[in-house]
Every structure is written in C-alpha cells, then in structure tokens.
Amino acid sequence: MSFIRFFWGNHLPHPVTNRSYAYYVALRAGEDEILAHHLLPVTVVVVGDVAIIDAYLHILSRSDDDKQEEKILRLHNTWKKENGKWLLLATYNTEVEP
C-alpha cells in the first residue's frame, strides 16, 4: 500500500482500502514513471471532525522516451471524520511553476 502513501503521505488522513488503491492505480496508468517525490505541508488545520490540508507536492518523472520532467502541484484537501474514518470530501490540485 505504499503507492497510496505517495499521494497522501504517512501523516495525512486517508482510508487505505483495496478500493482506493485500485482507483489510484487506474489514475496513474499510462503516466510517466515517478523517479522521486516530496510532499511539503503548508498548513494542516483540524477543527472537530473536519481537516483542511494545504501542501506542495514536488514530482520528478521520466517519460517512455527517457525525458525527465519536474512538476510542482499545490494541493488543497478537505476531509471529514465519520465513524472513526477520514473521508476525502473535496480536493483541488493545481500545477505551479517550478
């Protein structure tokens, strides 16, 4: 399940299930190989059963023709805790200039 941790990190609330794993495998299918990544939290705010997380995700990838590309994504995620599990309510991710 380390694949899921790439998207959300070990410290961010995410219910790791076979269903969510399958979703992200399908999402990544056909995309460039990830050579390195680094998640930089900007803010993590938890109020009761709601969490709002802002972070930057730096990705270094390699395409099929061996070209490397750097991407930086600004992540904004809103989570809600229900029945002891964190559920992703909304996500807004944009690419920013390196």
N, C-alpha and C positions, 0 to 999 in steps of 0.2 A: 504493500500500500504506500510505499514511499513516493510513488507517482503523484498521488493526491497531495502529499506534503509540498511538492513543487509549487502547486497552485496556491495553497493557503498557509504553508509553513507549519511547524510543530506547535506553535504557540497561539495560533488563531483558531477560533471555534469552528469546527466543521465536522458534521457527522460522516465518518468514513464508513461507507457501506459498499457492497458489491455493485449496487445500482449507480451510486455516484462515481465509482471507479470506472465503470463501463461508459458512463456519459463523457468523462474526460478523456478516455482512450479514444472514443469516436471523435471528440472535438479536436484532438491533436493529430489524428490520422492524416497523412499526406503533408503535414507541415514539416519544416526543416528540423534537423536534429539539434537538440539543445546541448551545447557544449558546457555552458556554465550559467548560473543564475544566482541572484542575490536579492532578497526581499528586505527593504528598509522601511520599517514602520514610521509613519509621521505622527499619527495620533491614534489612540485606542481609547474610546470613551464607552463606559458601561454604566447604564442607568437602569437599575432594576433588572428586567429581563430583556433589555434591548442593548445591543452593542453596535457602535459605528466605528469602522476601521478605515483609515486612510493610510496608504503606503505607496512606495515606488518599487516596481519590480524591474530589475536590470536583467536582460537576457542576451547571451551570446549564442548565436545559432550558426549552423553550417548547412547550406543547400546541397542538393544532389550533385551539382557541378562544382562542389568544394569551395564555394564562395561563403565567407563569413560575414555575418551582419549583427550589429548591436542594436537592440531595441530597449527603450525605457517606457514602461507603462505606469500611469498614475491610476491606482486602484481605489475605489470607494465602495465599501460593502456595508450593508445594514443587515443585522442578524437579530433573531428573536428566540428566546429560550422557551420551549414548550415541552412539558413532560420530561424535563431533565435533559433535553437535546437542543443543540443550537441549530436553527434552521435559517438558511440564507433567504432573506426577503427580497433584497434588491442589490444589484451590482452595476456600477458604472465605471468602465475602464477606458482610458484614452491613451493613445501613444503621444509621448512628448519628445522633444528634441534632445538627443544625447549631448 
